[in-house]
Amino acid sequence: LWNYKTADWELEKSIFMVQNSNTSLVNYCNKGTNTMILELHSLYSFTDFHSTFHENAVTDFYSEIEINSIKTYPKFRAKPIFTRWTKGDFLEARAWYKNIQLPLEKSRGLDDIADYYRIGYIHYELKPNESLTLLLSVDETIVDKDINSLLTTEKERLNGTNPNISNTFYKDLLQSGNQFIVNRKSTDSASLIAGYHWFSDWGRDTMIAMRGLTIATNNKSASESILATFFKYINQGMIPNRFPDNSEDEIEYNTIDASLWLFIAVFEYYKKFQDVAFVKAHLDSLKEILDWHINETRYDIHLTPEGFIYGGQDGVQLTWMDAIVNGKVITPRMGCPVEINALWYNALKIYSEFCSVLYLALEQKYTDIISCFESNFEAFFINSEGTLNDVIIPNISTDASFRSNQIYCLSLPFTLLNEDQQKHIFEAIKAKLYTPYGLRTLEKDNPEFIGMYQGSQWERDHAYHQGTVWPYIISEYYEVFFKLYGDSEENKRKVIAELLPLKNHFYNEQGLHCISEVFDGATPQEGKGTIQQAWSVAALIKLYTDYKLYEIDEL
């Protein structure tokens, strides 16, 4: 929502996205006391969200113009764009708007000049307290619906969300989180957009973010739909890393951790909804994932004699630290990464738990692997500092880089570290990695540390996991804090106070009611990357929901 005003006039502009439709509504309301002449010059582009648009001979924006509506084909055989409006006359006046400068693209080292196309403009004399609404859509099923009714429905939906919640921040977080829940046509199911403005839905992000966005918030139908879809697309024991936007493209299976995060998501789903039938229906699929990992699946992912999971091949990024530039993987982490093995151990324990819930005998091979893992973990992963190595190749190499990945050995449901070990690691993370905006991905003292996330894509991707702060890990950090030091009201107030910088960021910086993807590692202040990241928002929702922080947060 924007307000424009001078001494003589005042105009309010608001934008709504229609829930479950690729449709936007732009509403203009005359809040002043005088009639104003309003001209709306819609500028069109035809490109994906990774590119800028330039004048060309092919894109001619052929348009079928009628009263209060336009059906536009950007180029031959393209799907149409629908433009409709509630009031006003349309005057055709075709023109290219050239060399529009995009400063944020320039700061990211990308193409920072764009061209847009005008078909014409709407002209209307807008009286005091009168509104005009513009609809833009690529959804043919919505083009005949009444625009004012759509606008009213969206306003009522937003105003009616969580009416019984009095805490403003928590209520705003829930509305913000709801923006990520979408329907994917290719799978006919619910899905989660990983981030706005340039991410689609990703397997890893979905499994992590849904814990806050749909499970913690009691959205059983969306949670079940998301999980059921990923179960449907398991292939060689792996869930998709990404569903392609074009149905003719192949589904990507290039993540080692997403399939293991599926166990965590299903476990939290079960704990929340006690849906035994869902667990029973998908137990064989969970077993299939375990067996493929034991026997070897893609990218040399396999079980080691020590009970660990190994994975990796040259030129392939498999963990969440997945930056790659010109074919070079910045943090390859080939071998047995610490968080992958924490997830692997939890997957085994969760499967065992589910077998118990369903009164099924656990096969001896899984019991043996669990015992093997438990007997070997400390010797290979705990280093001389009493913290955890980041990646090992048993009896060959050790990468002791101090990274945020070790937090998962403390935060996940099943840990094999004793309380003293957990406290020692937590305090080390607090001293070396903690910031009010999230955890650093690498300690400052490491010579590979890069303190600023800025510059070209090459520069940004090199910094992406080499110290850059990620807000989404903050929920794991405070989960451990509460587990180790108790969730007393005093500790809850301490956490609320420490989250104030993120709350200020949510309301006043980058995207309004948004939490950015990353922050600088050296001195985090300004949000970087996407302005609205699903698992960043989900992290705070999960904390506020699980520990009922909204009951004592007074701001």
DAMOQUI-V166770 format. One line per field, one symbol per residue. ss: DSSP state (H for helix, E for strand, L for the rest). phi: phi as a letter, one per 20 degrees, with the letter a starting at -180 (. if undefined). A space follows every 50 residues. Layout:
# DAMOQUI-V166770
ss->???
phi->???
This chain:
# DAMOQUI-V166770
ss->LEEEELLLLEEEEEEEELLLLLEEEEEEEELLLLLEEEEELLEELLLLLL LLLLLLLLLLLEEEEELLEEEEELLLLLLLEEEEELLLEEEEEEEEEEEE ELHHHHHLLLLLEEEEEEEEEEEEEELLLLEEEEEEELLHHHLLLLHHHH HHHHHHHHHHLLLLLLLHHHHHHHHHHHLLEEEELLLLEEEELLEELLLL LEHHHHHHHHHHHHHLLLLHHHHHHHHHHHHHLLELLELLLELLLLLLLL LELLLLLHHHHHHHHHHHHHHHHLLHHHHHHHHHHHHHHHHHHHHLEHHH EEELLLLLEEELLLLLLLLLLLLEELLEELLLLLEEEHHHHHHHHHHHHH HHHHHHHLLLLLLHHHHHHHHHHHHHHHHHHELLLLLELLEEELLLEEEL LLLHHHHHHHHLLLLLLLHHHHHHHHHHHHHHLEELLEEELLLLLLLLLL LLLLLLHHHHHHHLLLLLEEHHHHHHHHHHHHHHHLLLHHHHHHHHHHLH HHHHHHHHLLLLLLLLLEELLLLLLLEELLLEEHHHHHHHHHHHHHLLHH HLLLL
phi->.ccdbcfdbbcdccccdfgmbebcddddcfeeddfceddddfddcbaeed cddcgbfeedlgcdecfmacdddgbgmfffddccbeboeddfbfaeedlf edfffffemdgdccdccderbecbeefgmecccddcbddffdfeffffff fffffffffeflfeeefffffffffffffeecdeffdlbfbcffaddcde ecffgffffffefcfgemefffffffffffffdfblmceffbeffdffef feccbeegfffgffffffffffdleffffffdfffffffgffffeocglm fbeegeneddapbgncddefedfbclneefcflfpdffffffffffffff ffffffgeldfegffffffgffgffdgffedeefenddfebccgmcbbde gecfgffffdefgdcdeffffffffffffgfdcfcfdqdfebfffffefc edeanffgffffegcdpgedffffffffgfgffedndffffffffgffeg ffffggeccleflccffbcgefcfbefcmffbdgfffgffgfffffdlff fcfed
